[in-house]
Amino acid sequence: MESRTGEYIGELSWAEADLERFPYGLDELTAANEALERSIAGDQLHELEQIAEGKVHLSRDAVFSNFGLMLGIFVPATTFLAFLFAATERSPLIVLLLMLTNATTALVGYRFGRVVSRMITYLEDQSIGEYVVLSVFVGALWGIVAGGLGGLFLFLIGGIFGAIIGGAVGAVALPAFLIPYNAVDERGSVALSHFLPISVGVTSIICAGIIHLFIR
């Protein structure tokens, strides 16, 4: 083997290595490794305890993204299931298209949630009246984008109906969500223990209303 100066110094073996220069012994390294593992395990346990106690906080982007995901999954799914139960024939192709539509509305609802988050931040500088009115339009836009893109799988014309239904749902869902959200907002973040009941409650009420329209 050559040194950095180009001189040949022979093969290096462990027997010839000067191990006394290394300041730590095997016992010290083992102890340090065990301490590191305990630290990592402790951090993970702390995170699990926070989740169990509901102390995990979501950023504003995460709040609206997850709310959009929830709406994009359960509201269309409820509509489609009610439609399938009422239908006399259930084509496998239709079922597949409905599943693709549902997946698309969920994805778009989640991704567009960050845009809605930015809009809500802007609305906070407006008066209460403007805040309420504009939140209706923002929610409608959210629903139109998610429902319209998802409905494109239903022979394109479904995009029109999807946009109409999605816009109506968003116009109701967002203002209804913002009322309790503003009460628990902590400088741009919300505890998971607050987010879940609010989002589940709003989504469940909308889904119940859709079931009532189809099943009487």
C-alpha positions as CSV (number, residue, x, y, z in Angstrom):
1,M,0.0,0.0,0.0
2,E,1.2,3.5,-0.8
3,S,1.2,6.4,1.5
4,R,0.1,9.9,0.5
5,T,3.7,10.7,-0.3
6,G,3.8,7.8,-2.8
7,E,6.1,5.6,-0.6
8,Y,5.3,1.9,-0.4
9,I,4.7,0.9,3.3
10,G,3.5,-2.7,2.9
11,E,0.2,-4.3,3.9
12,L,-1.5,-2.9,7.0
13,S,-2.7,-5.6,9.4
14,W,-4.6,-5.4,12.7
15,A,-1.6,-6.8,14.6
16,E,0.6,-3.9,13.5
17,A,-2.0,-1.2,14.1
18,D,-1.5,1.0,17.1
19,L,-4.8,0.4,19.0
20,E,-3.5,2.2,22.1
21,R,-4.1,5.6,20.4
22,F,-7.9,5.0,20.4
23,P,-9.1,6.6,23.6
24,Y,-12.2,4.4,24.2
25,G,-12.5,0.8,25.1
26,L,-15.1,-1.8,24.0
27,D,-17.0,-1.5,27.3
28,E,-17.3,2.3,26.9
29,L,-18.5,2.0,23.3
30,T,-21.1,-0.6,24.3
31,A,-22.3,1.6,27.1
32,A,-22.6,4.6,24.8
33,N,-24.5,2.5,22.2
34,E,-26.9,1.3,24.9
35,A,-27.4,4.9,26.1
36,L,-28.2,6.0,22.5
37,E,-30.7,3.2,22.1
38,R,-32.4,4.1,25.3
39,S,-32.6,7.8,24.2
40,I,-34.2,6.9,20.9
41,A,-36.6,4.5,22.6
42,G,-37.5,7.2,25.1
43,D,-38.2,9.7,22.4
44,Q,-40.4,7.2,20.6
45,L,-42.2,6.4,23.8
46,H,-42.7,10.1,24.5
47,E,-44.3,10.6,21.0
48,L,-46.6,7.6,21.6
49,E,-47.6,9.0,25.0
50,Q,-48.4,12.4,23.4
51,I,-50.6,10.7,20.8
52,A,-52.4,8.7,23.5
53,E,-53.0,11.9,25.5
54,G,-54.0,13.9,22.5
55,K,-51.2,16.4,22.9
56,V,-50.0,16.1,19.3
57,H,-50.5,19.4,17.4
58,L,-51.2,19.8,13.7
59,S,-50.0,22.8,11.7
60,R,-52.6,24.8,9.8
61,D,-51.6,23.2,6.5
62,A,-52.0,19.7,8.0
63,V,-55.4,20.7,9.5
64,F,-57.0,21.7,6.2
65,S,-55.2,19.0,4.2
66,N,-56.5,16.3,6.5
67,F,-60.0,17.8,6.6
68,G,-60.0,17.9,2.8
69,L,-58.9,14.3,2.7
70,M,-61.7,13.3,5.1
71,L,-64.3,15.1,3.1
72,G,-62.9,13.8,-0.2
73,I,-63.2,10.2,1.1
74,F,-66.4,10.0,3.1
75,V,-68.7,12.4,1.4
76,P,-68.4,10.9,-2.2
77,A,-68.3,7.4,-0.7
78,T,-71.6,8.0,1.1
79,T,-73.1,9.4,-2.1
80,F,-71.9,6.5,-4.2
81,L,-73.0,3.8,-1.7
82,A,-76.4,5.4,-1.4
83,F,-76.6,5.4,-5.2
84,L,-75.5,1.8,-5.5
85,F,-78.0,0.6,-2.9
86,A,-80.8,2.4,-4.8
87,A,-79.7,1.1,-8.2
88,T,-81.3,-2.0,-9.7
89,E,-78.1,-3.0,-11.5
90,R,-74.5,-2.7,-10.4
91,S,-72.0,-2.9,-13.2
92,P,-68.5,-3.8,-12.2
93,L,-67.2,-1.0,-14.5
94,I,-69.4,1.6,-12.8
95,V,-68.1,0.4,-9.4
96,L,-64.5,0.7,-10.6
97,L,-65.1,4.2,-12.0
98,L,-66.8,5.3,-8.7
99,M,-63.7,4.0,-6.8
100,L,-61.4,6.0,-9.0
101,T,-63.5,9.0,-8.6
102,N,-63.5,8.7,-4.8
103,A,-59.7,8.3,-4.8
104,T,-59.3,11.4,-6.9
105,T,-61.5,13.6,-4.8
106,A,-59.7,12.4,-1.7
107,L,-56.3,13.2,-3.2
108,V,-57.3,16.6,-4.7
109,G,-59.1,17.5,-1.4
110,Y,-55.9,16.8,0.5
111,R,-53.6,18.6,-1.9
112,F,-55.8,21.6,-2.3
113,G,-56.1,21.9,1.5
114,R,-52.8,23.7,1.6
115,V,-54.1,26.3,-0.8
116,V,-57.2,26.7,1.4
117,S,-54.9,27.1,4.4
118,R,-53.2,30.1,2.7
119,M,-56.5,31.6,1.8
120,I,-57.8,31.3,5.4
121,T,-54.7,33.0,6.6
122,Y,-55.4,35.9,4.3
123,L,-59.1,36.0,5.4
124,E,-58.1,36.6,9.0
125,D,-57.1,40.1,8.1
126,Q,-60.7,40.9,6.9
127,S,-63.7,41.9,8.8
128,I,-66.0,39.3,10.3
129,G,-68.6,39.8,7.6
130,E,-66.1,39.4,4.8
131,Y,-64.5,36.5,6.6
132,V,-67.8,34.6,6.7
133,V,-68.8,35.4,3.1
134,L,-65.4,34.7,1.6
135,S,-65.0,31.4,3.6
136,V,-68.2,30.2,1.8
137,F,-66.6,31.0,-1.6
138,V,-63.3,29.4,-0.6
139,G,-65.1,26.2,0.5
140,A,-67.1,26.2,-2.7
141,L,-63.9,26.5,-4.8
142,W,-62.4,23.7,-2.8
143,G,-65.3,21.4,-3.5
144,I,-65.6,22.4,-7.1
145,V,-61.9,21.6,-7.8
146,A,-62.1,18.2,-5.9
147,G,-65.5,17.2,-7.2
148,G,-64.9,18.4,-10.7
149,L,-61.6,16.6,-11.2
150,G,-62.9,13.4,-9.6
151,G,-66.1,13.4,-11.7
152,L,-64.1,13.4,-14.9
153,F,-63.9,9.6,-14.5
154,L,-67.7,9.4,-14.9
155,F,-67.8,9.9,-18.7
156,L,-66.6,13.6,-18.3
157,I,-70.2,14.8,-17.7
158,G,-69.7,13.6,-14.2
159,G,-67.2,16.4,-13.7
160,I,-70.1,18.9,-14.0
161,F,-72.2,17.2,-11.5
162,G,-69.2,16.5,-9.3
163,A,-68.3,20.2,-9.3
164,I,-71.9,21.2,-8.5
165,I,-72.2,18.7,-5.6
166,G,-68.6,19.4,-4.4
167,G,-69.1,23.1,-4.5
168,A,-72.3,22.8,-2.4
169,V,-70.6,20.6,0.1
170,G,-67.6,22.8,0.4
171,A,-69.6,25.9,0.8
172,V,-71.3,24.4,3.9
173,A,-68.4,22.3,5.3
174,L,-65.7,25.0,5.5
175,P,-67.7,27.7,7.3
176,A,-69.1,25.0,9.7
177,F,-65.5,23.8,10.3
178,L,-64.1,27.2,10.8
179,I,-66.4,28.1,13.7
180,P,-65.1,25.6,16.2
181,Y,-61.6,25.6,14.6
182,N,-61.1,29.3,15.4
183,A,-62.1,28.6,19.0
184,V,-59.3,26.0,19.5
185,D,-56.7,27.5,17.2
186,E,-53.4,28.1,19.0
187,R,-51.3,30.4,16.9
188,G,-51.6,28.4,13.7
189,S,-51.8,24.9,15.2
190,V,-54.5,22.7,16.6
191,A,-54.3,19.8,19.0
192,L,-55.2,16.4,17.4
193,S,-57.7,15.9,20.2
194,H,-59.6,19.0,19.0
195,F,-59.2,18.4,15.3
196,L,-60.6,14.9,15.3
197,P,-64.0,15.5,16.9
198,I,-64.5,18.7,14.9
199,S,-63.6,17.2,11.5
200,V,-65.4,13.9,12.2
201,G,-68.5,15.8,13.4
202,V,-68.8,18.1,10.4
203,T,-68.1,15.3,8.0
204,S,-70.6,12.9,9.7
205,I,-73.4,15.6,9.6
206,I,-72.9,16.1,5.9
207,C,-72.9,12.4,5.2
208,A,-76.0,11.9,7.3
209,G,-77.7,14.6,5.2
210,I,-76.8,12.9,2.0
211,I,-78.1,9.6,3.3
212,H,-81.4,11.3,4.2
213,L,-81.7,12.6,0.7
214,F,-81.3,9.2,-1.0
215,I,-82.9,7.0,1.6
216,R,-86.3,7.9,2.9
